[in-house]
Amino acid sequence: MTYHAKVIAGGKIVIPADLRREFGIKDGDTVALESDGERIALRRDDSSAALAQLRQAMKGYTVDQFLRERRADWGE
């Protein structure tokens, strides 16, 4: 399916809601733009999602806890 978007002041475009839902793009997400010289392709930037997951997984994990675990690994 082809979608159309208008470029507004400052070079901004709005990604149609159907596409945002389909690709799971939410406010504040980062997208990647790629060019082959003739076309511009927009794709979801999965590194942002991966970083968000990592931050959630590490929530509450302290440096002291990390050091205790490493020292245990090293036999100290």
TACORSUL-V687384 format. One record per run of one state. SS is the DSSP state (helix for helix, strand for strand, loop for the rest). FROM is the first residue (numbers start at 1). LEN is the number of residues. Records with the same first field share a line. If there is no record, write none. Layout:
SS = FROM-LEN / FROM-LEN
This chain:
loop = 1-7 / 13-4 / 24-7 / 36-4 / 45-1 / 59-4 / 75-2
strand = 8-1 / 12-1 / 31-5 / 40-5
helix = 9-3 / 17-7 / 46-13 / 63-12
